[in-house]
Amino acid sequence: MIKKKWKVLTIETKLLLSIFGAIIVLSFIAPYIHIPLSKTSIVKVFGFRNLRSFMYASGTPYSLLVCSFLLILASKYIFESVPKIFFKICGLVFLYSSIFQFIWIFWAATDLPKSAYYSSITVLSLVPIYIINRLYNKYQIGIEKTKQTIRNLISFLYSLDKKGYVKDDRLNEYRKERTIITQETILENENS
């Protein structure tokens, strides 16, 4: 099945998918690329003592960068709002962390200023709080909509006998059942 669909794709699409797949595979192995490189090399790379040190420092940020793009891309194909927001914000957090680490790698000085670390920690701490707050608010809005729907249904039930939809011989029985249902609904809503 996949082979048939692969044959239908254009050469440009196949090339793009192959490059995209290679980037993803490279992101899986990026944190480990430094292992076969020489520890004793003295050729400096971007301020690091050798290529092995540079590859060690840049492997994890590269993986985070690809992961962030995948999460943001996945959020485009999710139609429920809460998971869509969650994926997008998680992707942006990973993207921020990756960019921060790349800045650290290519920073000309020996280390970033402390204010950069503190501001980064602040941003990365506030984002999860924001996500949890948004999810909680959506949950609360859903509960309030459900309660309002229940109130509307109960009002409708009470309006039926006023409008004459219930026959006179069943009116007393209907009112008893309606009262029981209303009380049970109110108790369930108070407990939840």
RODRENTI-570453 format. One record per residue (C-alpha): residue number from 1; residue in three letters; x, y, z. Coordinates in steps of 0.2 Angstrom, whole numbers, plus 5000, padded with zeros to 4 digits. Layout:
! RODRENTI-570453
NUM ALA X Y Z .
...
***
This chain:
! RODRENTI-570453
1 MET 5000 5000 5000 .
2 ILE 5014 5012 5005 .
3 LYS 5024 5007 4989 .
4 LYS 5009 5011 4978 .
5 LYS 5007 5028 4986 .
6 TRP 5026 5032 4985 .
7 LYS 5026 5028 4966 .
8 VAL 5012 5041 4963 .
9 LEU 5022 5055 4972 .
10 THR 5031 5068 4961 .
11 ILE 5050 5068 4961 .
12 GLU 5050 5084 4971 .
13 THR 5039 5077 4984 .
14 LYS 5050 5062 4986 .
15 LEU 5065 5072 4987 .
16 LEU 5057 5083 5000 .
17 LEU 5051 5069 5011 .
18 SER 5068 5060 5010 .
19 ILE 5077 5076 5016 .
20 PHE 5064 5078 5029 .
21 GLY 5067 5060 5035 .
22 ALA 5085 5062 5035 .
23 ILE 5084 5078 5046 .
24 ILE 5073 5068 5058 .
25 VAL 5085 5053 5058 .
26 LEU 5100 5065 5061 .
27 SER 5091 5073 5075 .
28 PHE 5089 5056 5084 .
29 ILE 5108 5052 5083 .
30 ALA 5114 5071 5084 .
31 PRO 5118 5069 5103 .
32 TYR 5129 5054 5100 .
33 ILE 5138 5060 5084 .
34 HIS 5153 5066 5095 .
35 ILE 5157 5048 5101 .
36 PRO 5168 5042 5086 .
37 LEU 5177 5059 5085 .
38 SER 5195 5061 5092 .
39 LYS 5197 5067 5109 .
40 THR 5215 5072 5106 .
41 SER 5212 5084 5091 .
42 ILE 5218 5102 5094 .
43 VAL 5209 5110 5080 .
44 LYS 5197 5123 5088 .
45 VAL 5179 5124 5082 .
46 PHE 5168 5140 5086 .
47 GLY 5178 5142 5102 .
48 PHE 5177 5124 5108 .
49 ARG 5194 5115 5110 .
50 ASN 5190 5102 5096 .
51 LEU 5176 5096 5084 .
52 ARG 5171 5082 5097 .
53 SER 5167 5096 5110 .
54 PHE 5157 5106 5098 .
55 MET 5147 5091 5092 .
56 TYR 5143 5086 5110 .
57 ALA 5137 5104 5114 .
58 SER 5127 5106 5098 .
59 GLY 5119 5088 5097 .
60 THR 5105 5091 5110 .
61 PRO 5100 5108 5104 .
62 TYR 5098 5101 5086 .
63 SER 5087 5087 5093 .
64 LEU 5076 5100 5102 .
65 LEU 5075 5111 5087 .
66 VAL 5069 5097 5076 .
67 CYS 5057 5091 5090 .
68 SER 5050 5108 5091 .
69 PHE 5047 5109 5072 .
70 LEU 5038 5092 5073 .
71 LEU 5027 5098 5087 .
72 ILE 5022 5114 5079 .
73 LEU 5019 5105 5063 .
74 ALA 5008 5092 5072 .
75 SER 4998 5106 5080 .
76 LYS 4993 5111 5062 .
77 TYR 4984 5094 5059 .
78 ILE 4975 5093 5076 .
79 PHE 4958 5100 5076 .
80 GLU 4953 5100 5094 .
81 SER 4958 5116 5102 .
82 VAL 4965 5110 5119 .
83 PRO 4978 5098 5112 .
84 LYS 4982 5110 5097 .
85 ILE 4986 5123 5109 .
86 PHE 4996 5111 5120 .
87 PHE 5006 5104 5105 .
88 LYS 5010 5122 5099 .
89 ILE 5015 5129 5115 .
90 CYS 5026 5114 5119 .
91 GLY 5034 5116 5102 .
92 LEU 5037 5134 5105 .
93 VAL 5045 5130 5122 .
94 PHE 5057 5117 5114 .
95 LEU 5061 5130 5101 .
96 TYR 5065 5143 5113 .
97 SER 5076 5131 5123 .
98 SER 5085 5126 5107 .
99 ILE 5088 5144 5101 .
100 PHE 5095 5148 5119 .
101 GLN 5107 5134 5118 .
102 PHE 5113 5138 5101 .
103 ILE 5116 5156 5106 .
104 TRP 5126 5149 5121 .
105 ILE 5136 5138 5108 .
106 PHE 5140 5152 5096 .
107 TRP 5142 5166 5110 .
108 ALA 5160 5174 5108 .
109 ALA 5163 5176 5126 .
110 THR 5166 5161 5138 .
111 ASP 5148 5161 5145 .
112 LEU 5132 5171 5143 .
113 PRO 5128 5184 5156 .
114 LYS 5118 5178 5171 .
115 SER 5103 5189 5166 .
116 ALA 5101 5179 5151 .
117 TYR 5100 5163 5161 .
118 TYR 5088 5171 5173 .
119 SER 5077 5178 5160 .
120 SER 5077 5161 5151 .
121 ILE 5072 5152 5167 .
122 THR 5058 5164 5170 .
123 VAL 5051 5162 5152 .
124 LEU 5052 5143 5153 .
125 SER 5044 5143 5170 .
126 LEU 5030 5155 5165 .
127 VAL 5025 5146 5149 .
128 PRO 5019 5130 5158 .
129 ILE 5009 5140 5171 .
130 TYR 5001 5149 5156 .
131 ILE 4997 5132 5148 .
132 ILE 4989 5125 5164 .
133 ASN 4979 5141 5166 .
134 ARG 4973 5140 5148 .
135 LEU 4968 5122 5150 .
136 TYR 4959 5125 5167 .
137 ASN 4949 5140 5160 .
138 LYS 4944 5129 5145 .
139 TYR 4938 5115 5157 .
140 GLN 4929 5128 5167 .
141 ILE 4920 5136 5152 .
142 GLY 4915 5118 5147 .
143 ILE 4908 5114 5164 .
144 GLU 4898 5131 5164 .
145 LYS 4891 5127 5147 .
146 THR 4885 5110 5153 .
147 LYS 4877 5117 5168 .
148 GLN 4868 5131 5158 .
149 THR 4862 5117 5146 .
150 ILE 4855 5107 5161 .
151 ARG 4846 5123 5167 .
152 ASN 4839 5126 5150 .
153 LEU 4832 5108 5149 .
154 ILE 4825 5109 5167 .
155 SER 4816 5126 5162 .
156 PHE 4810 5117 5146 .
157 LEU 4803 5103 5157 .
158 TYR 4794 5115 5168 .
159 SER 4787 5124 5153 .
160 LEU 4779 5108 5145 .
161 ASP 4764 5108 5157 .
162 LYS 4761 5126 5156 .
163 LYS 4760 5125 5137 .
164 GLY 4747 5111 5138 .
165 TYR 4759 5097 5130 .
166 VAL 4755 5085 5145 .
167 LYS 4738 5078 5145 .
168 ASP 4728 5082 5161 .
169 ASP 4727 5064 5167 .
170 ARG 4746 5062 5167 .
171 LEU 4749 5080 5173 .
172 ASN 4752 5075 5192 .
173 GLU 4763 5060 5187 .
174 TYR 4773 5071 5175 .
175 ARG 4775 5084 5189 .
176 LYS 4782 5071 5202 .
177 GLU 4794 5063 5189 .
178 ARG 4800 5081 5184 .
179 THR 4803 5085 5202 .
180 ILE 4813 5069 5206 .
181 ILE 4823 5072 5190 .
182 THR 4827 5090 5194 .
183 GLN 4832 5086 5212 .
184 GLU 4844 5072 5206 .
185 THR 4851 5084 5193 .
186 ILE 4854 5098 5206 .
187 LEU 4862 5086 5218 .
188 GLU 4874 5079 5204 .
189 ASN 4879 5096 5199 .
190 GLU 4882 5102 5217 .
191 ASN 4893 5087 5220 .
192 SER 4904 5089 5204 .
***
